[in-house]
Amino acid sequence: MSIDQQALTEKQAPLKDQYRNEPGAARITLSASGRIGDGVTCSVETGRAMVRAGLHPLTGGDGLSACSGDMLLEALVACAGVTLGAVATSLGVEVGDARLVAEGDLDFRGTLSVAKDAPVGFSAIRLRVELDAEVSEEQRALLAKLTERFCVVFQTLANPPAMSVSFA
């Protein structure tokens, strides 16, 4: 389903008005859930399908389950792609095609507790957008700036929230 600039503006205008008048209406707590499965896996409910996450082969996994690190990068690509589409539509910029690629550097020595100086988690994440569109350099720069600014996953990774773990 395609949406044009006017339709997007019309769809978002009442929401923006409501959120200006009732800031609390804009706040939501999203959640994800899963259940530990056979072996070293966890099935995650995505709302669309069940995804079985497991160990990456470099940490002893069989390669048949989704790696949560891959899922994080996939979430970044998905969010940035949706944000880019919305930003381009709002600006009236025709984006013919765009390919998004997220890459993250991991050192599994940290995860496997082999080297105390090796970080657990990504040491760097790069998001590349290969834009196939007739846009000026100014438009390209604005699309990049606004996609980065309004992509929820990008901003969450760039400015980590307070986090906690609790066991019940």
C-alpha positions as CSV (number, residue, x, y, z in Angstrom):
1,M,0.0,0.0,0.0
2,S,1.4,3.3,-1.1
3,I,0.8,6.6,0.6
4,D,1.3,10.1,-0.7
5,Q,2.4,13.2,1.0
6,Q,-1.1,14.6,1.5
7,A,-2.5,11.3,2.8
8,L,0.3,10.9,5.3
9,T,-0.1,14.5,6.5
10,E,-3.9,14.0,6.8
11,K,-3.3,10.7,8.7
12,Q,-0.8,12.2,11.1
13,A,-2.3,15.7,11.6
14,P,-5.0,14.6,14.2
15,L,-2.4,12.6,16.0
16,K,0.0,15.5,16.2
17,D,-2.8,17.8,17.4
18,Q,-3.8,15.3,20.1
19,Y,-0.2,14.8,21.3
20,R,0.3,18.6,21.5
21,N,-2.9,18.9,23.7
22,E,-2.5,15.6,25.6
23,P,1.2,14.7,25.8
24,G,0.4,11.6,27.8
25,A,-1.6,10.2,24.9
26,A,1.7,9.9,22.9
27,R,3.3,7.7,25.5
28,I,3.2,3.9,25.1
29,T,5.1,1.0,26.5
30,L,6.0,-1.5,23.8
31,S,6.8,-5.0,24.8
32,A,8.2,-8.2,23.4
33,S,7.9,-11.7,24.8
34,G,9.3,-15.1,24.3
35,R,9.6,-18.5,25.9
36,I,12.7,-20.6,26.4
37,G,12.7,-23.5,24.1
38,D,14.6,-26.7,23.4
39,G,18.3,-26.6,23.6
40,V,19.6,-23.1,23.9
41,T,16.8,-21.3,22.1
42,C,14.1,-18.8,22.8
43,S,10.9,-18.3,20.7
44,V,10.0,-14.7,20.4
45,E,6.5,-13.5,19.5
46,T,6.8,-10.8,16.9
47,G,3.1,-10.0,16.4
48,R,3.4,-11.5,12.9
49,A,5.1,-14.7,13.4
50,M,7.1,-16.7,15.9
51,V,10.9,-16.3,15.6
52,R,13.2,-18.9,17.3
53,A,16.4,-17.2,18.5
54,G,19.4,-19.2,19.4
55,L,23.2,-19.1,19.7
56,H,25.2,-17.8,16.8
57,P,27.4,-20.6,15.3
58,L,30.5,-18.8,16.6
59,T,29.2,-19.3,20.1
60,G,28.1,-22.9,19.7
61,G,24.8,-22.6,17.8
62,D,23.7,-24.8,15.0
63,G,22.9,-21.9,12.6
64,L,19.2,-22.9,12.4
65,S,17.9,-20.3,14.8
66,A,17.9,-16.5,14.4
67,C,20.8,-14.8,16.2
68,S,19.6,-12.0,18.4
69,G,22.5,-9.8,17.1
70,D,21.2,-10.2,13.6
71,M,17.7,-9.4,14.8
72,L,18.9,-6.2,16.4
73,L,20.5,-5.2,13.1
74,E,17.3,-6.2,11.2
75,A,15.2,-4.0,13.6
76,L,17.6,-1.1,12.8
77,V,17.2,-1.7,9.0
78,A,13.4,-2.0,9.3
79,C,13.0,1.1,11.4
80,A,15.4,3.2,9.3
81,G,13.7,2.1,6.1
82,V,10.2,2.9,7.4
83,T,11.5,6.3,8.8
84,L,13.2,7.1,5.5
85,G,10.0,6.4,3.6
86,A,7.9,8.6,6.0
87,V,10.5,11.4,5.9
88,A,10.7,11.3,2.1
89,T,6.9,11.3,1.8
90,S,6.6,14.2,4.2
91,L,9.1,16.2,2.3
92,G,7.6,15.3,-1.1
93,V,10.9,13.8,-2.2
94,E,10.5,10.9,-4.7
95,V,12.7,8.0,-3.6
96,G,12.7,5.4,-6.2
97,D,14.5,2.7,-4.4
98,A,16.7,2.4,-1.3
99,R,18.7,-0.5,0.0
100,L,19.6,-0.4,3.7
101,V,22.5,-2.4,5.2
102,A,23.4,-2.6,8.8
103,E,26.7,-4.1,9.9
104,G,27.8,-4.6,13.5
105,D,31.2,-5.7,14.8
106,L,31.2,-8.3,17.5
107,D,34.0,-10.1,19.4
108,F,32.6,-13.3,20.8
109,R,35.5,-13.6,23.2
110,G,33.5,-11.2,25.4
111,T,30.3,-13.2,25.2
112,L,32.1,-16.4,25.9
113,S,34.1,-14.9,28.8
114,V,37.4,-15.8,27.1
115,A,38.9,-12.3,27.3
116,K,37.9,-9.8,30.0
117,D,39.1,-6.9,27.8
118,A,36.8,-8.0,24.9
119,P,33.4,-6.2,25.0
120,V,30.1,-8.1,25.3
121,G,28.0,-6.7,22.5
122,F,28.6,-4.7,19.4
123,S,31.7,-2.5,19.4
124,A,30.5,-0.6,16.3
125,I,27.3,-0.5,14.2
126,R,27.2,1.1,10.7
127,L,24.0,1.8,8.8
128,R,24.4,2.4,5.0
129,V,21.6,3.6,2.8
130,E,22.1,3.0,-0.9
131,L,19.7,5.5,-2.4
132,D,18.7,5.0,-6.1
133,A,16.8,8.3,-6.6
134,E,17.2,11.5,-8.5
135,V,17.7,13.8,-5.5
136,S,20.1,16.7,-5.0
137,E,22.9,16.5,-2.5
138,E,21.0,18.9,-0.3
139,Q,17.9,16.6,-0.3
140,R,20.1,13.5,0.3
141,A,21.7,15.2,3.3
142,L,18.3,16.2,4.7
143,L,16.9,12.7,4.2
144,A,20.0,11.3,6.1
145,K,19.7,13.8,8.9
146,L,16.0,13.3,9.4
147,T,16.1,9.5,9.1
148,E,18.8,9.4,11.8
149,R,16.9,11.9,14.0
150,F,13.5,10.2,13.9
151,C,14.5,6.5,13.7
152,V,13.5,5.0,17.0
153,V,15.9,2.1,16.9
154,F,18.8,4.3,15.7
155,Q,18.2,6.8,18.5
156,T,17.8,4.1,21.1
157,L,21.2,2.6,20.2
158,A,22.9,6.0,19.9
159,N,21.5,7.2,23.2
160,P,20.9,4.1,25.3
161,P,18.1,4.2,27.8
162,A,18.3,3.1,31.4
163,M,17.9,-0.6,31.5
164,S,17.3,-3.3,34.2
165,V,16.7,-7.0,34.5
166,S,14.5,-8.5,37.1
167,F,13.6,-12.1,37.9
168,A,10.1,-13.0,39.1
